[in-house]
Amino acid sequence: MAPSWRTEVRALFAWRRVLNRMRAVLRSAVTTFVVLTLTLWLMPGVASTDVLDILGLVVLVAAVGAVLRPLLLVGITALGGWGAMLLGVVAQVAVMVIALELDPAEQISGLPTLVAAAIMAVVVAALLDWMADSGSDDTFVREARRLMRGVRRRAARRAGGPLITFRRPRPGAEPGLLIVQLDGVAEPVLRWAVRAGNLPTLGHWLRTGSHTMRGWHTGLPSTTPASQAGILHGATRQIPGFRWYEKETGKLMVSNRPRDAAIIEKRLSDGNGLLRDGGVSISNAFSGDAVTNLLTVSHAALPGRSARGWAAFMASPYGFTRALVLGVAEVFTELHQARLQRRRNLQPRVSRSGAFLALRPASMLLRDVNVSLMAEQMARGVPAIYCDLVDYDEVAHHAGPARPESMRQLESLDRMLGVLQRLAPEAARNYHLVVLSDHGQSQGATFRQRYGETLDEVTDRLAGPDHAAGPRLPAEEEGKVVPETTAPPAAPLLVVSSGNLSMIYLTRFPRRLHRAAIDHAYPDLIDGLAMHPGVGVVVAQTEEGPVAYGTDGSHRLRDGFVAGSDPLLPYGPSACHDLLRHQSAAHVGDLVVISAVDPVTHEVAAFEELVGSHGGLGGWQTDAVLVHPAGWPVSHVLNGPDAVHRQLVDWLTMLGLRDRDALPPSPPLHVEDLDARLSSSRDG
């Protein structure tokens, strides 16, 4: 027993640990001193105070925090979900209010004044910490490491280890797989950013040869739900767009609406999803049959009491409060950037006001929460984690996929990859990192901006006496609003758009119609759409299979026969295969419409009010990216999300994280061939 205690004491008083602890205490004291000085100076009606009074208040704040924060963390953990968010908001303010109330100098009195002073102090503290770290994530990393060490020590105690230990857990040796999705990042955009030197983490991996980058083709539809249905479940064809109409039920399905996502996942899941063997899904549309689901749309719940990473992030002064304060700064940044676009008359552009102003701070908050949740799961030693980071996609929709503000979001995601690498030594496994995107984005002025009317209005005009209509909100925003309890009856022609892909449903007919039946009901519809300058392709079923119609010709998708000018030429060599595969998807529209693409700039005309769009064909929206350890063999042609699913399953099997008996035969792979690991660069 004695040697064990001596080891513990040596671990506790190791000079590096003591130095780091003293540095942290000194920084906290200096920050608190500056914060309190500024707060008392700015507060009206506060008597002048001397340095000793403020130093006494610094000690009081530290003492109250030391007592109260652990209690608040217990309360936040017990509440979980929305309760954790609510208590996380007031936790830091409560510490400061109590300290100011107990101040023997009584420099501030009255509850309203105390609360106002506490809020001001918390905001100033968050800004000072951010500036002290030079805008880096050092403090965030320290908090995440503390969380991970706590998780591992509790796990060790449950496994029969010592009740109290001061030794840091050793890095895990068993392999694990961490898959990070950079939502909406096209392969050309990522490659250009690496070459420009703007992504130091990814750039270092690629330049040192630890990882390699390759593109993969998403096919149609190029949307997050369709790609994740394929990547996580191998079932892309269950999803024809971001939203669609189901004639059997008369319901408009929106894939990012939790109630609809839960229904969709039941159709996707066969129990053999990517994450079935103890994996964790974080911030995804679907679960991949994961055992643990955190912020997953199809499971429609915030992390509960078991997700300590959620509670720790909310309780930490460097977590939720920091993200909230910096998120408000993001709103002002967005207002400034939008004003610059207007003053410079930058084209194409769309409005960046309204709900989008809230999306930027929300995305920033979600990014930090996701990293905290990944850190916790890495400390738990789960075999596989799949997490979607949406920052870039949200900004690129409204700013443009290659605009400076979008590239800054991409740079922040690269920093998060660096954070995960720095956290790797604290993990209970040796995690290998795979980075991928689900689709790209294509830029262009919208259909309405170019032609003065929406596709709904064009269809309504061509339909004659029957009314045509479609959802008003962009597809990705529709699922973020609460749906009406009773949906209004669908118009005779329902136009459902996702980027520059649109599906038109003739809702009065119970089944999908062939062209002859559509021409009988609406003689001018197909030819009128095909002749419109903003429409590149209209696909309809015929007796000879699906046919793509353009202004001056047609293309039979099954046998490739072209009459006149080939309407698919501007969309690249995969267009025929993509459209043919899409025609086999469940609940595809009676007509499928793809906007025109500029042959020079490759810009598209989105049917939604988004300057950066995806969902259809044309431009970079189908050019996704995959970054993986260089020594890993690629045994599949990466054409479509289902192929990416099979490749990831092969890698899981190679790592010993999936049962080979449940898989179809594939070439033998050996874990000894690996030469790149997430933890290859250890940061103490």
Secondary structure as UniProt FT lines:
FT   HELIX           2..12
FT   HELIX           15..42
FT   TURN            44..45
FT   HELIX           51..79
FT   HELIX           81..102
FT   TURN            104..105
FT   HELIX           111..132
FT   TURN            133..135
FT   HELIX           138..158
FT   TURN            159..160
FT   STRAND          175..182
FT   TURN            183..184
FT   HELIX           187..195
FT   TURN            196..197
FT   HELIX           200..208
FT   STRAND          211..217
FT   HELIX           224..233
FT   HELIX           236..238
FT   STRAND          243..246
FT   TURN            247..250
FT   STRAND          251..254
FT   TURN            255..256
FT   HELIX           258..268
FT   TURN            274..278
FT   STRAND          280..282
FT   TURN            288..289
FT   STRAND          292..294
FT   HELIX           297..299
FT   TURN            305..306
FT   HELIX           308..315
FT   TURN            317..319
FT   HELIX           320..344
FT   TURN            354..355
FT   HELIX           356..380
FT   STRAND          384..389
FT   HELIX           391..399
FT   TURN            401..402
FT   HELIX           404..423
FT   HELIX           424..426
FT   STRAND          430..436
FT   STRAND          442..443
FT   HELIX           447..451
FT   HELIX           455..462
FT   TURN            463..465
FT   STRAND          468..469
FT   HELIX           475..478
FT   TURN            479..480
FT   STRAND          493..498
FT   TURN            499..500
FT   STRAND          501..506
FT   TURN            507..508
FT   HELIX           515..521
FT   TURN            523..524
FT   HELIX           525..531
FT   TURN            533..534
FT   STRAND          535..542
FT   TURN            543..544
FT   STRAND          545..549
FT   STRAND          553..556
FT   TURN            557..559
FT   STRAND          562..564
FT   TURN            567..568
FT   HELIX           569..571
FT   TURN            573..574
FT   HELIX           575..583
FT   TURN            586..587
FT   STRAND          591..595
FT   TURN            599..601
FT   STRAND          612..613
FT   TURN            619..622
FT   STRAND          623..629
FT   TURN            630..631
FT   HELIX           641..654
FT   TURN            655..656
FT   HELIX           660..662
FT   HELIX           671..673
FT   HELIX           678..680
//
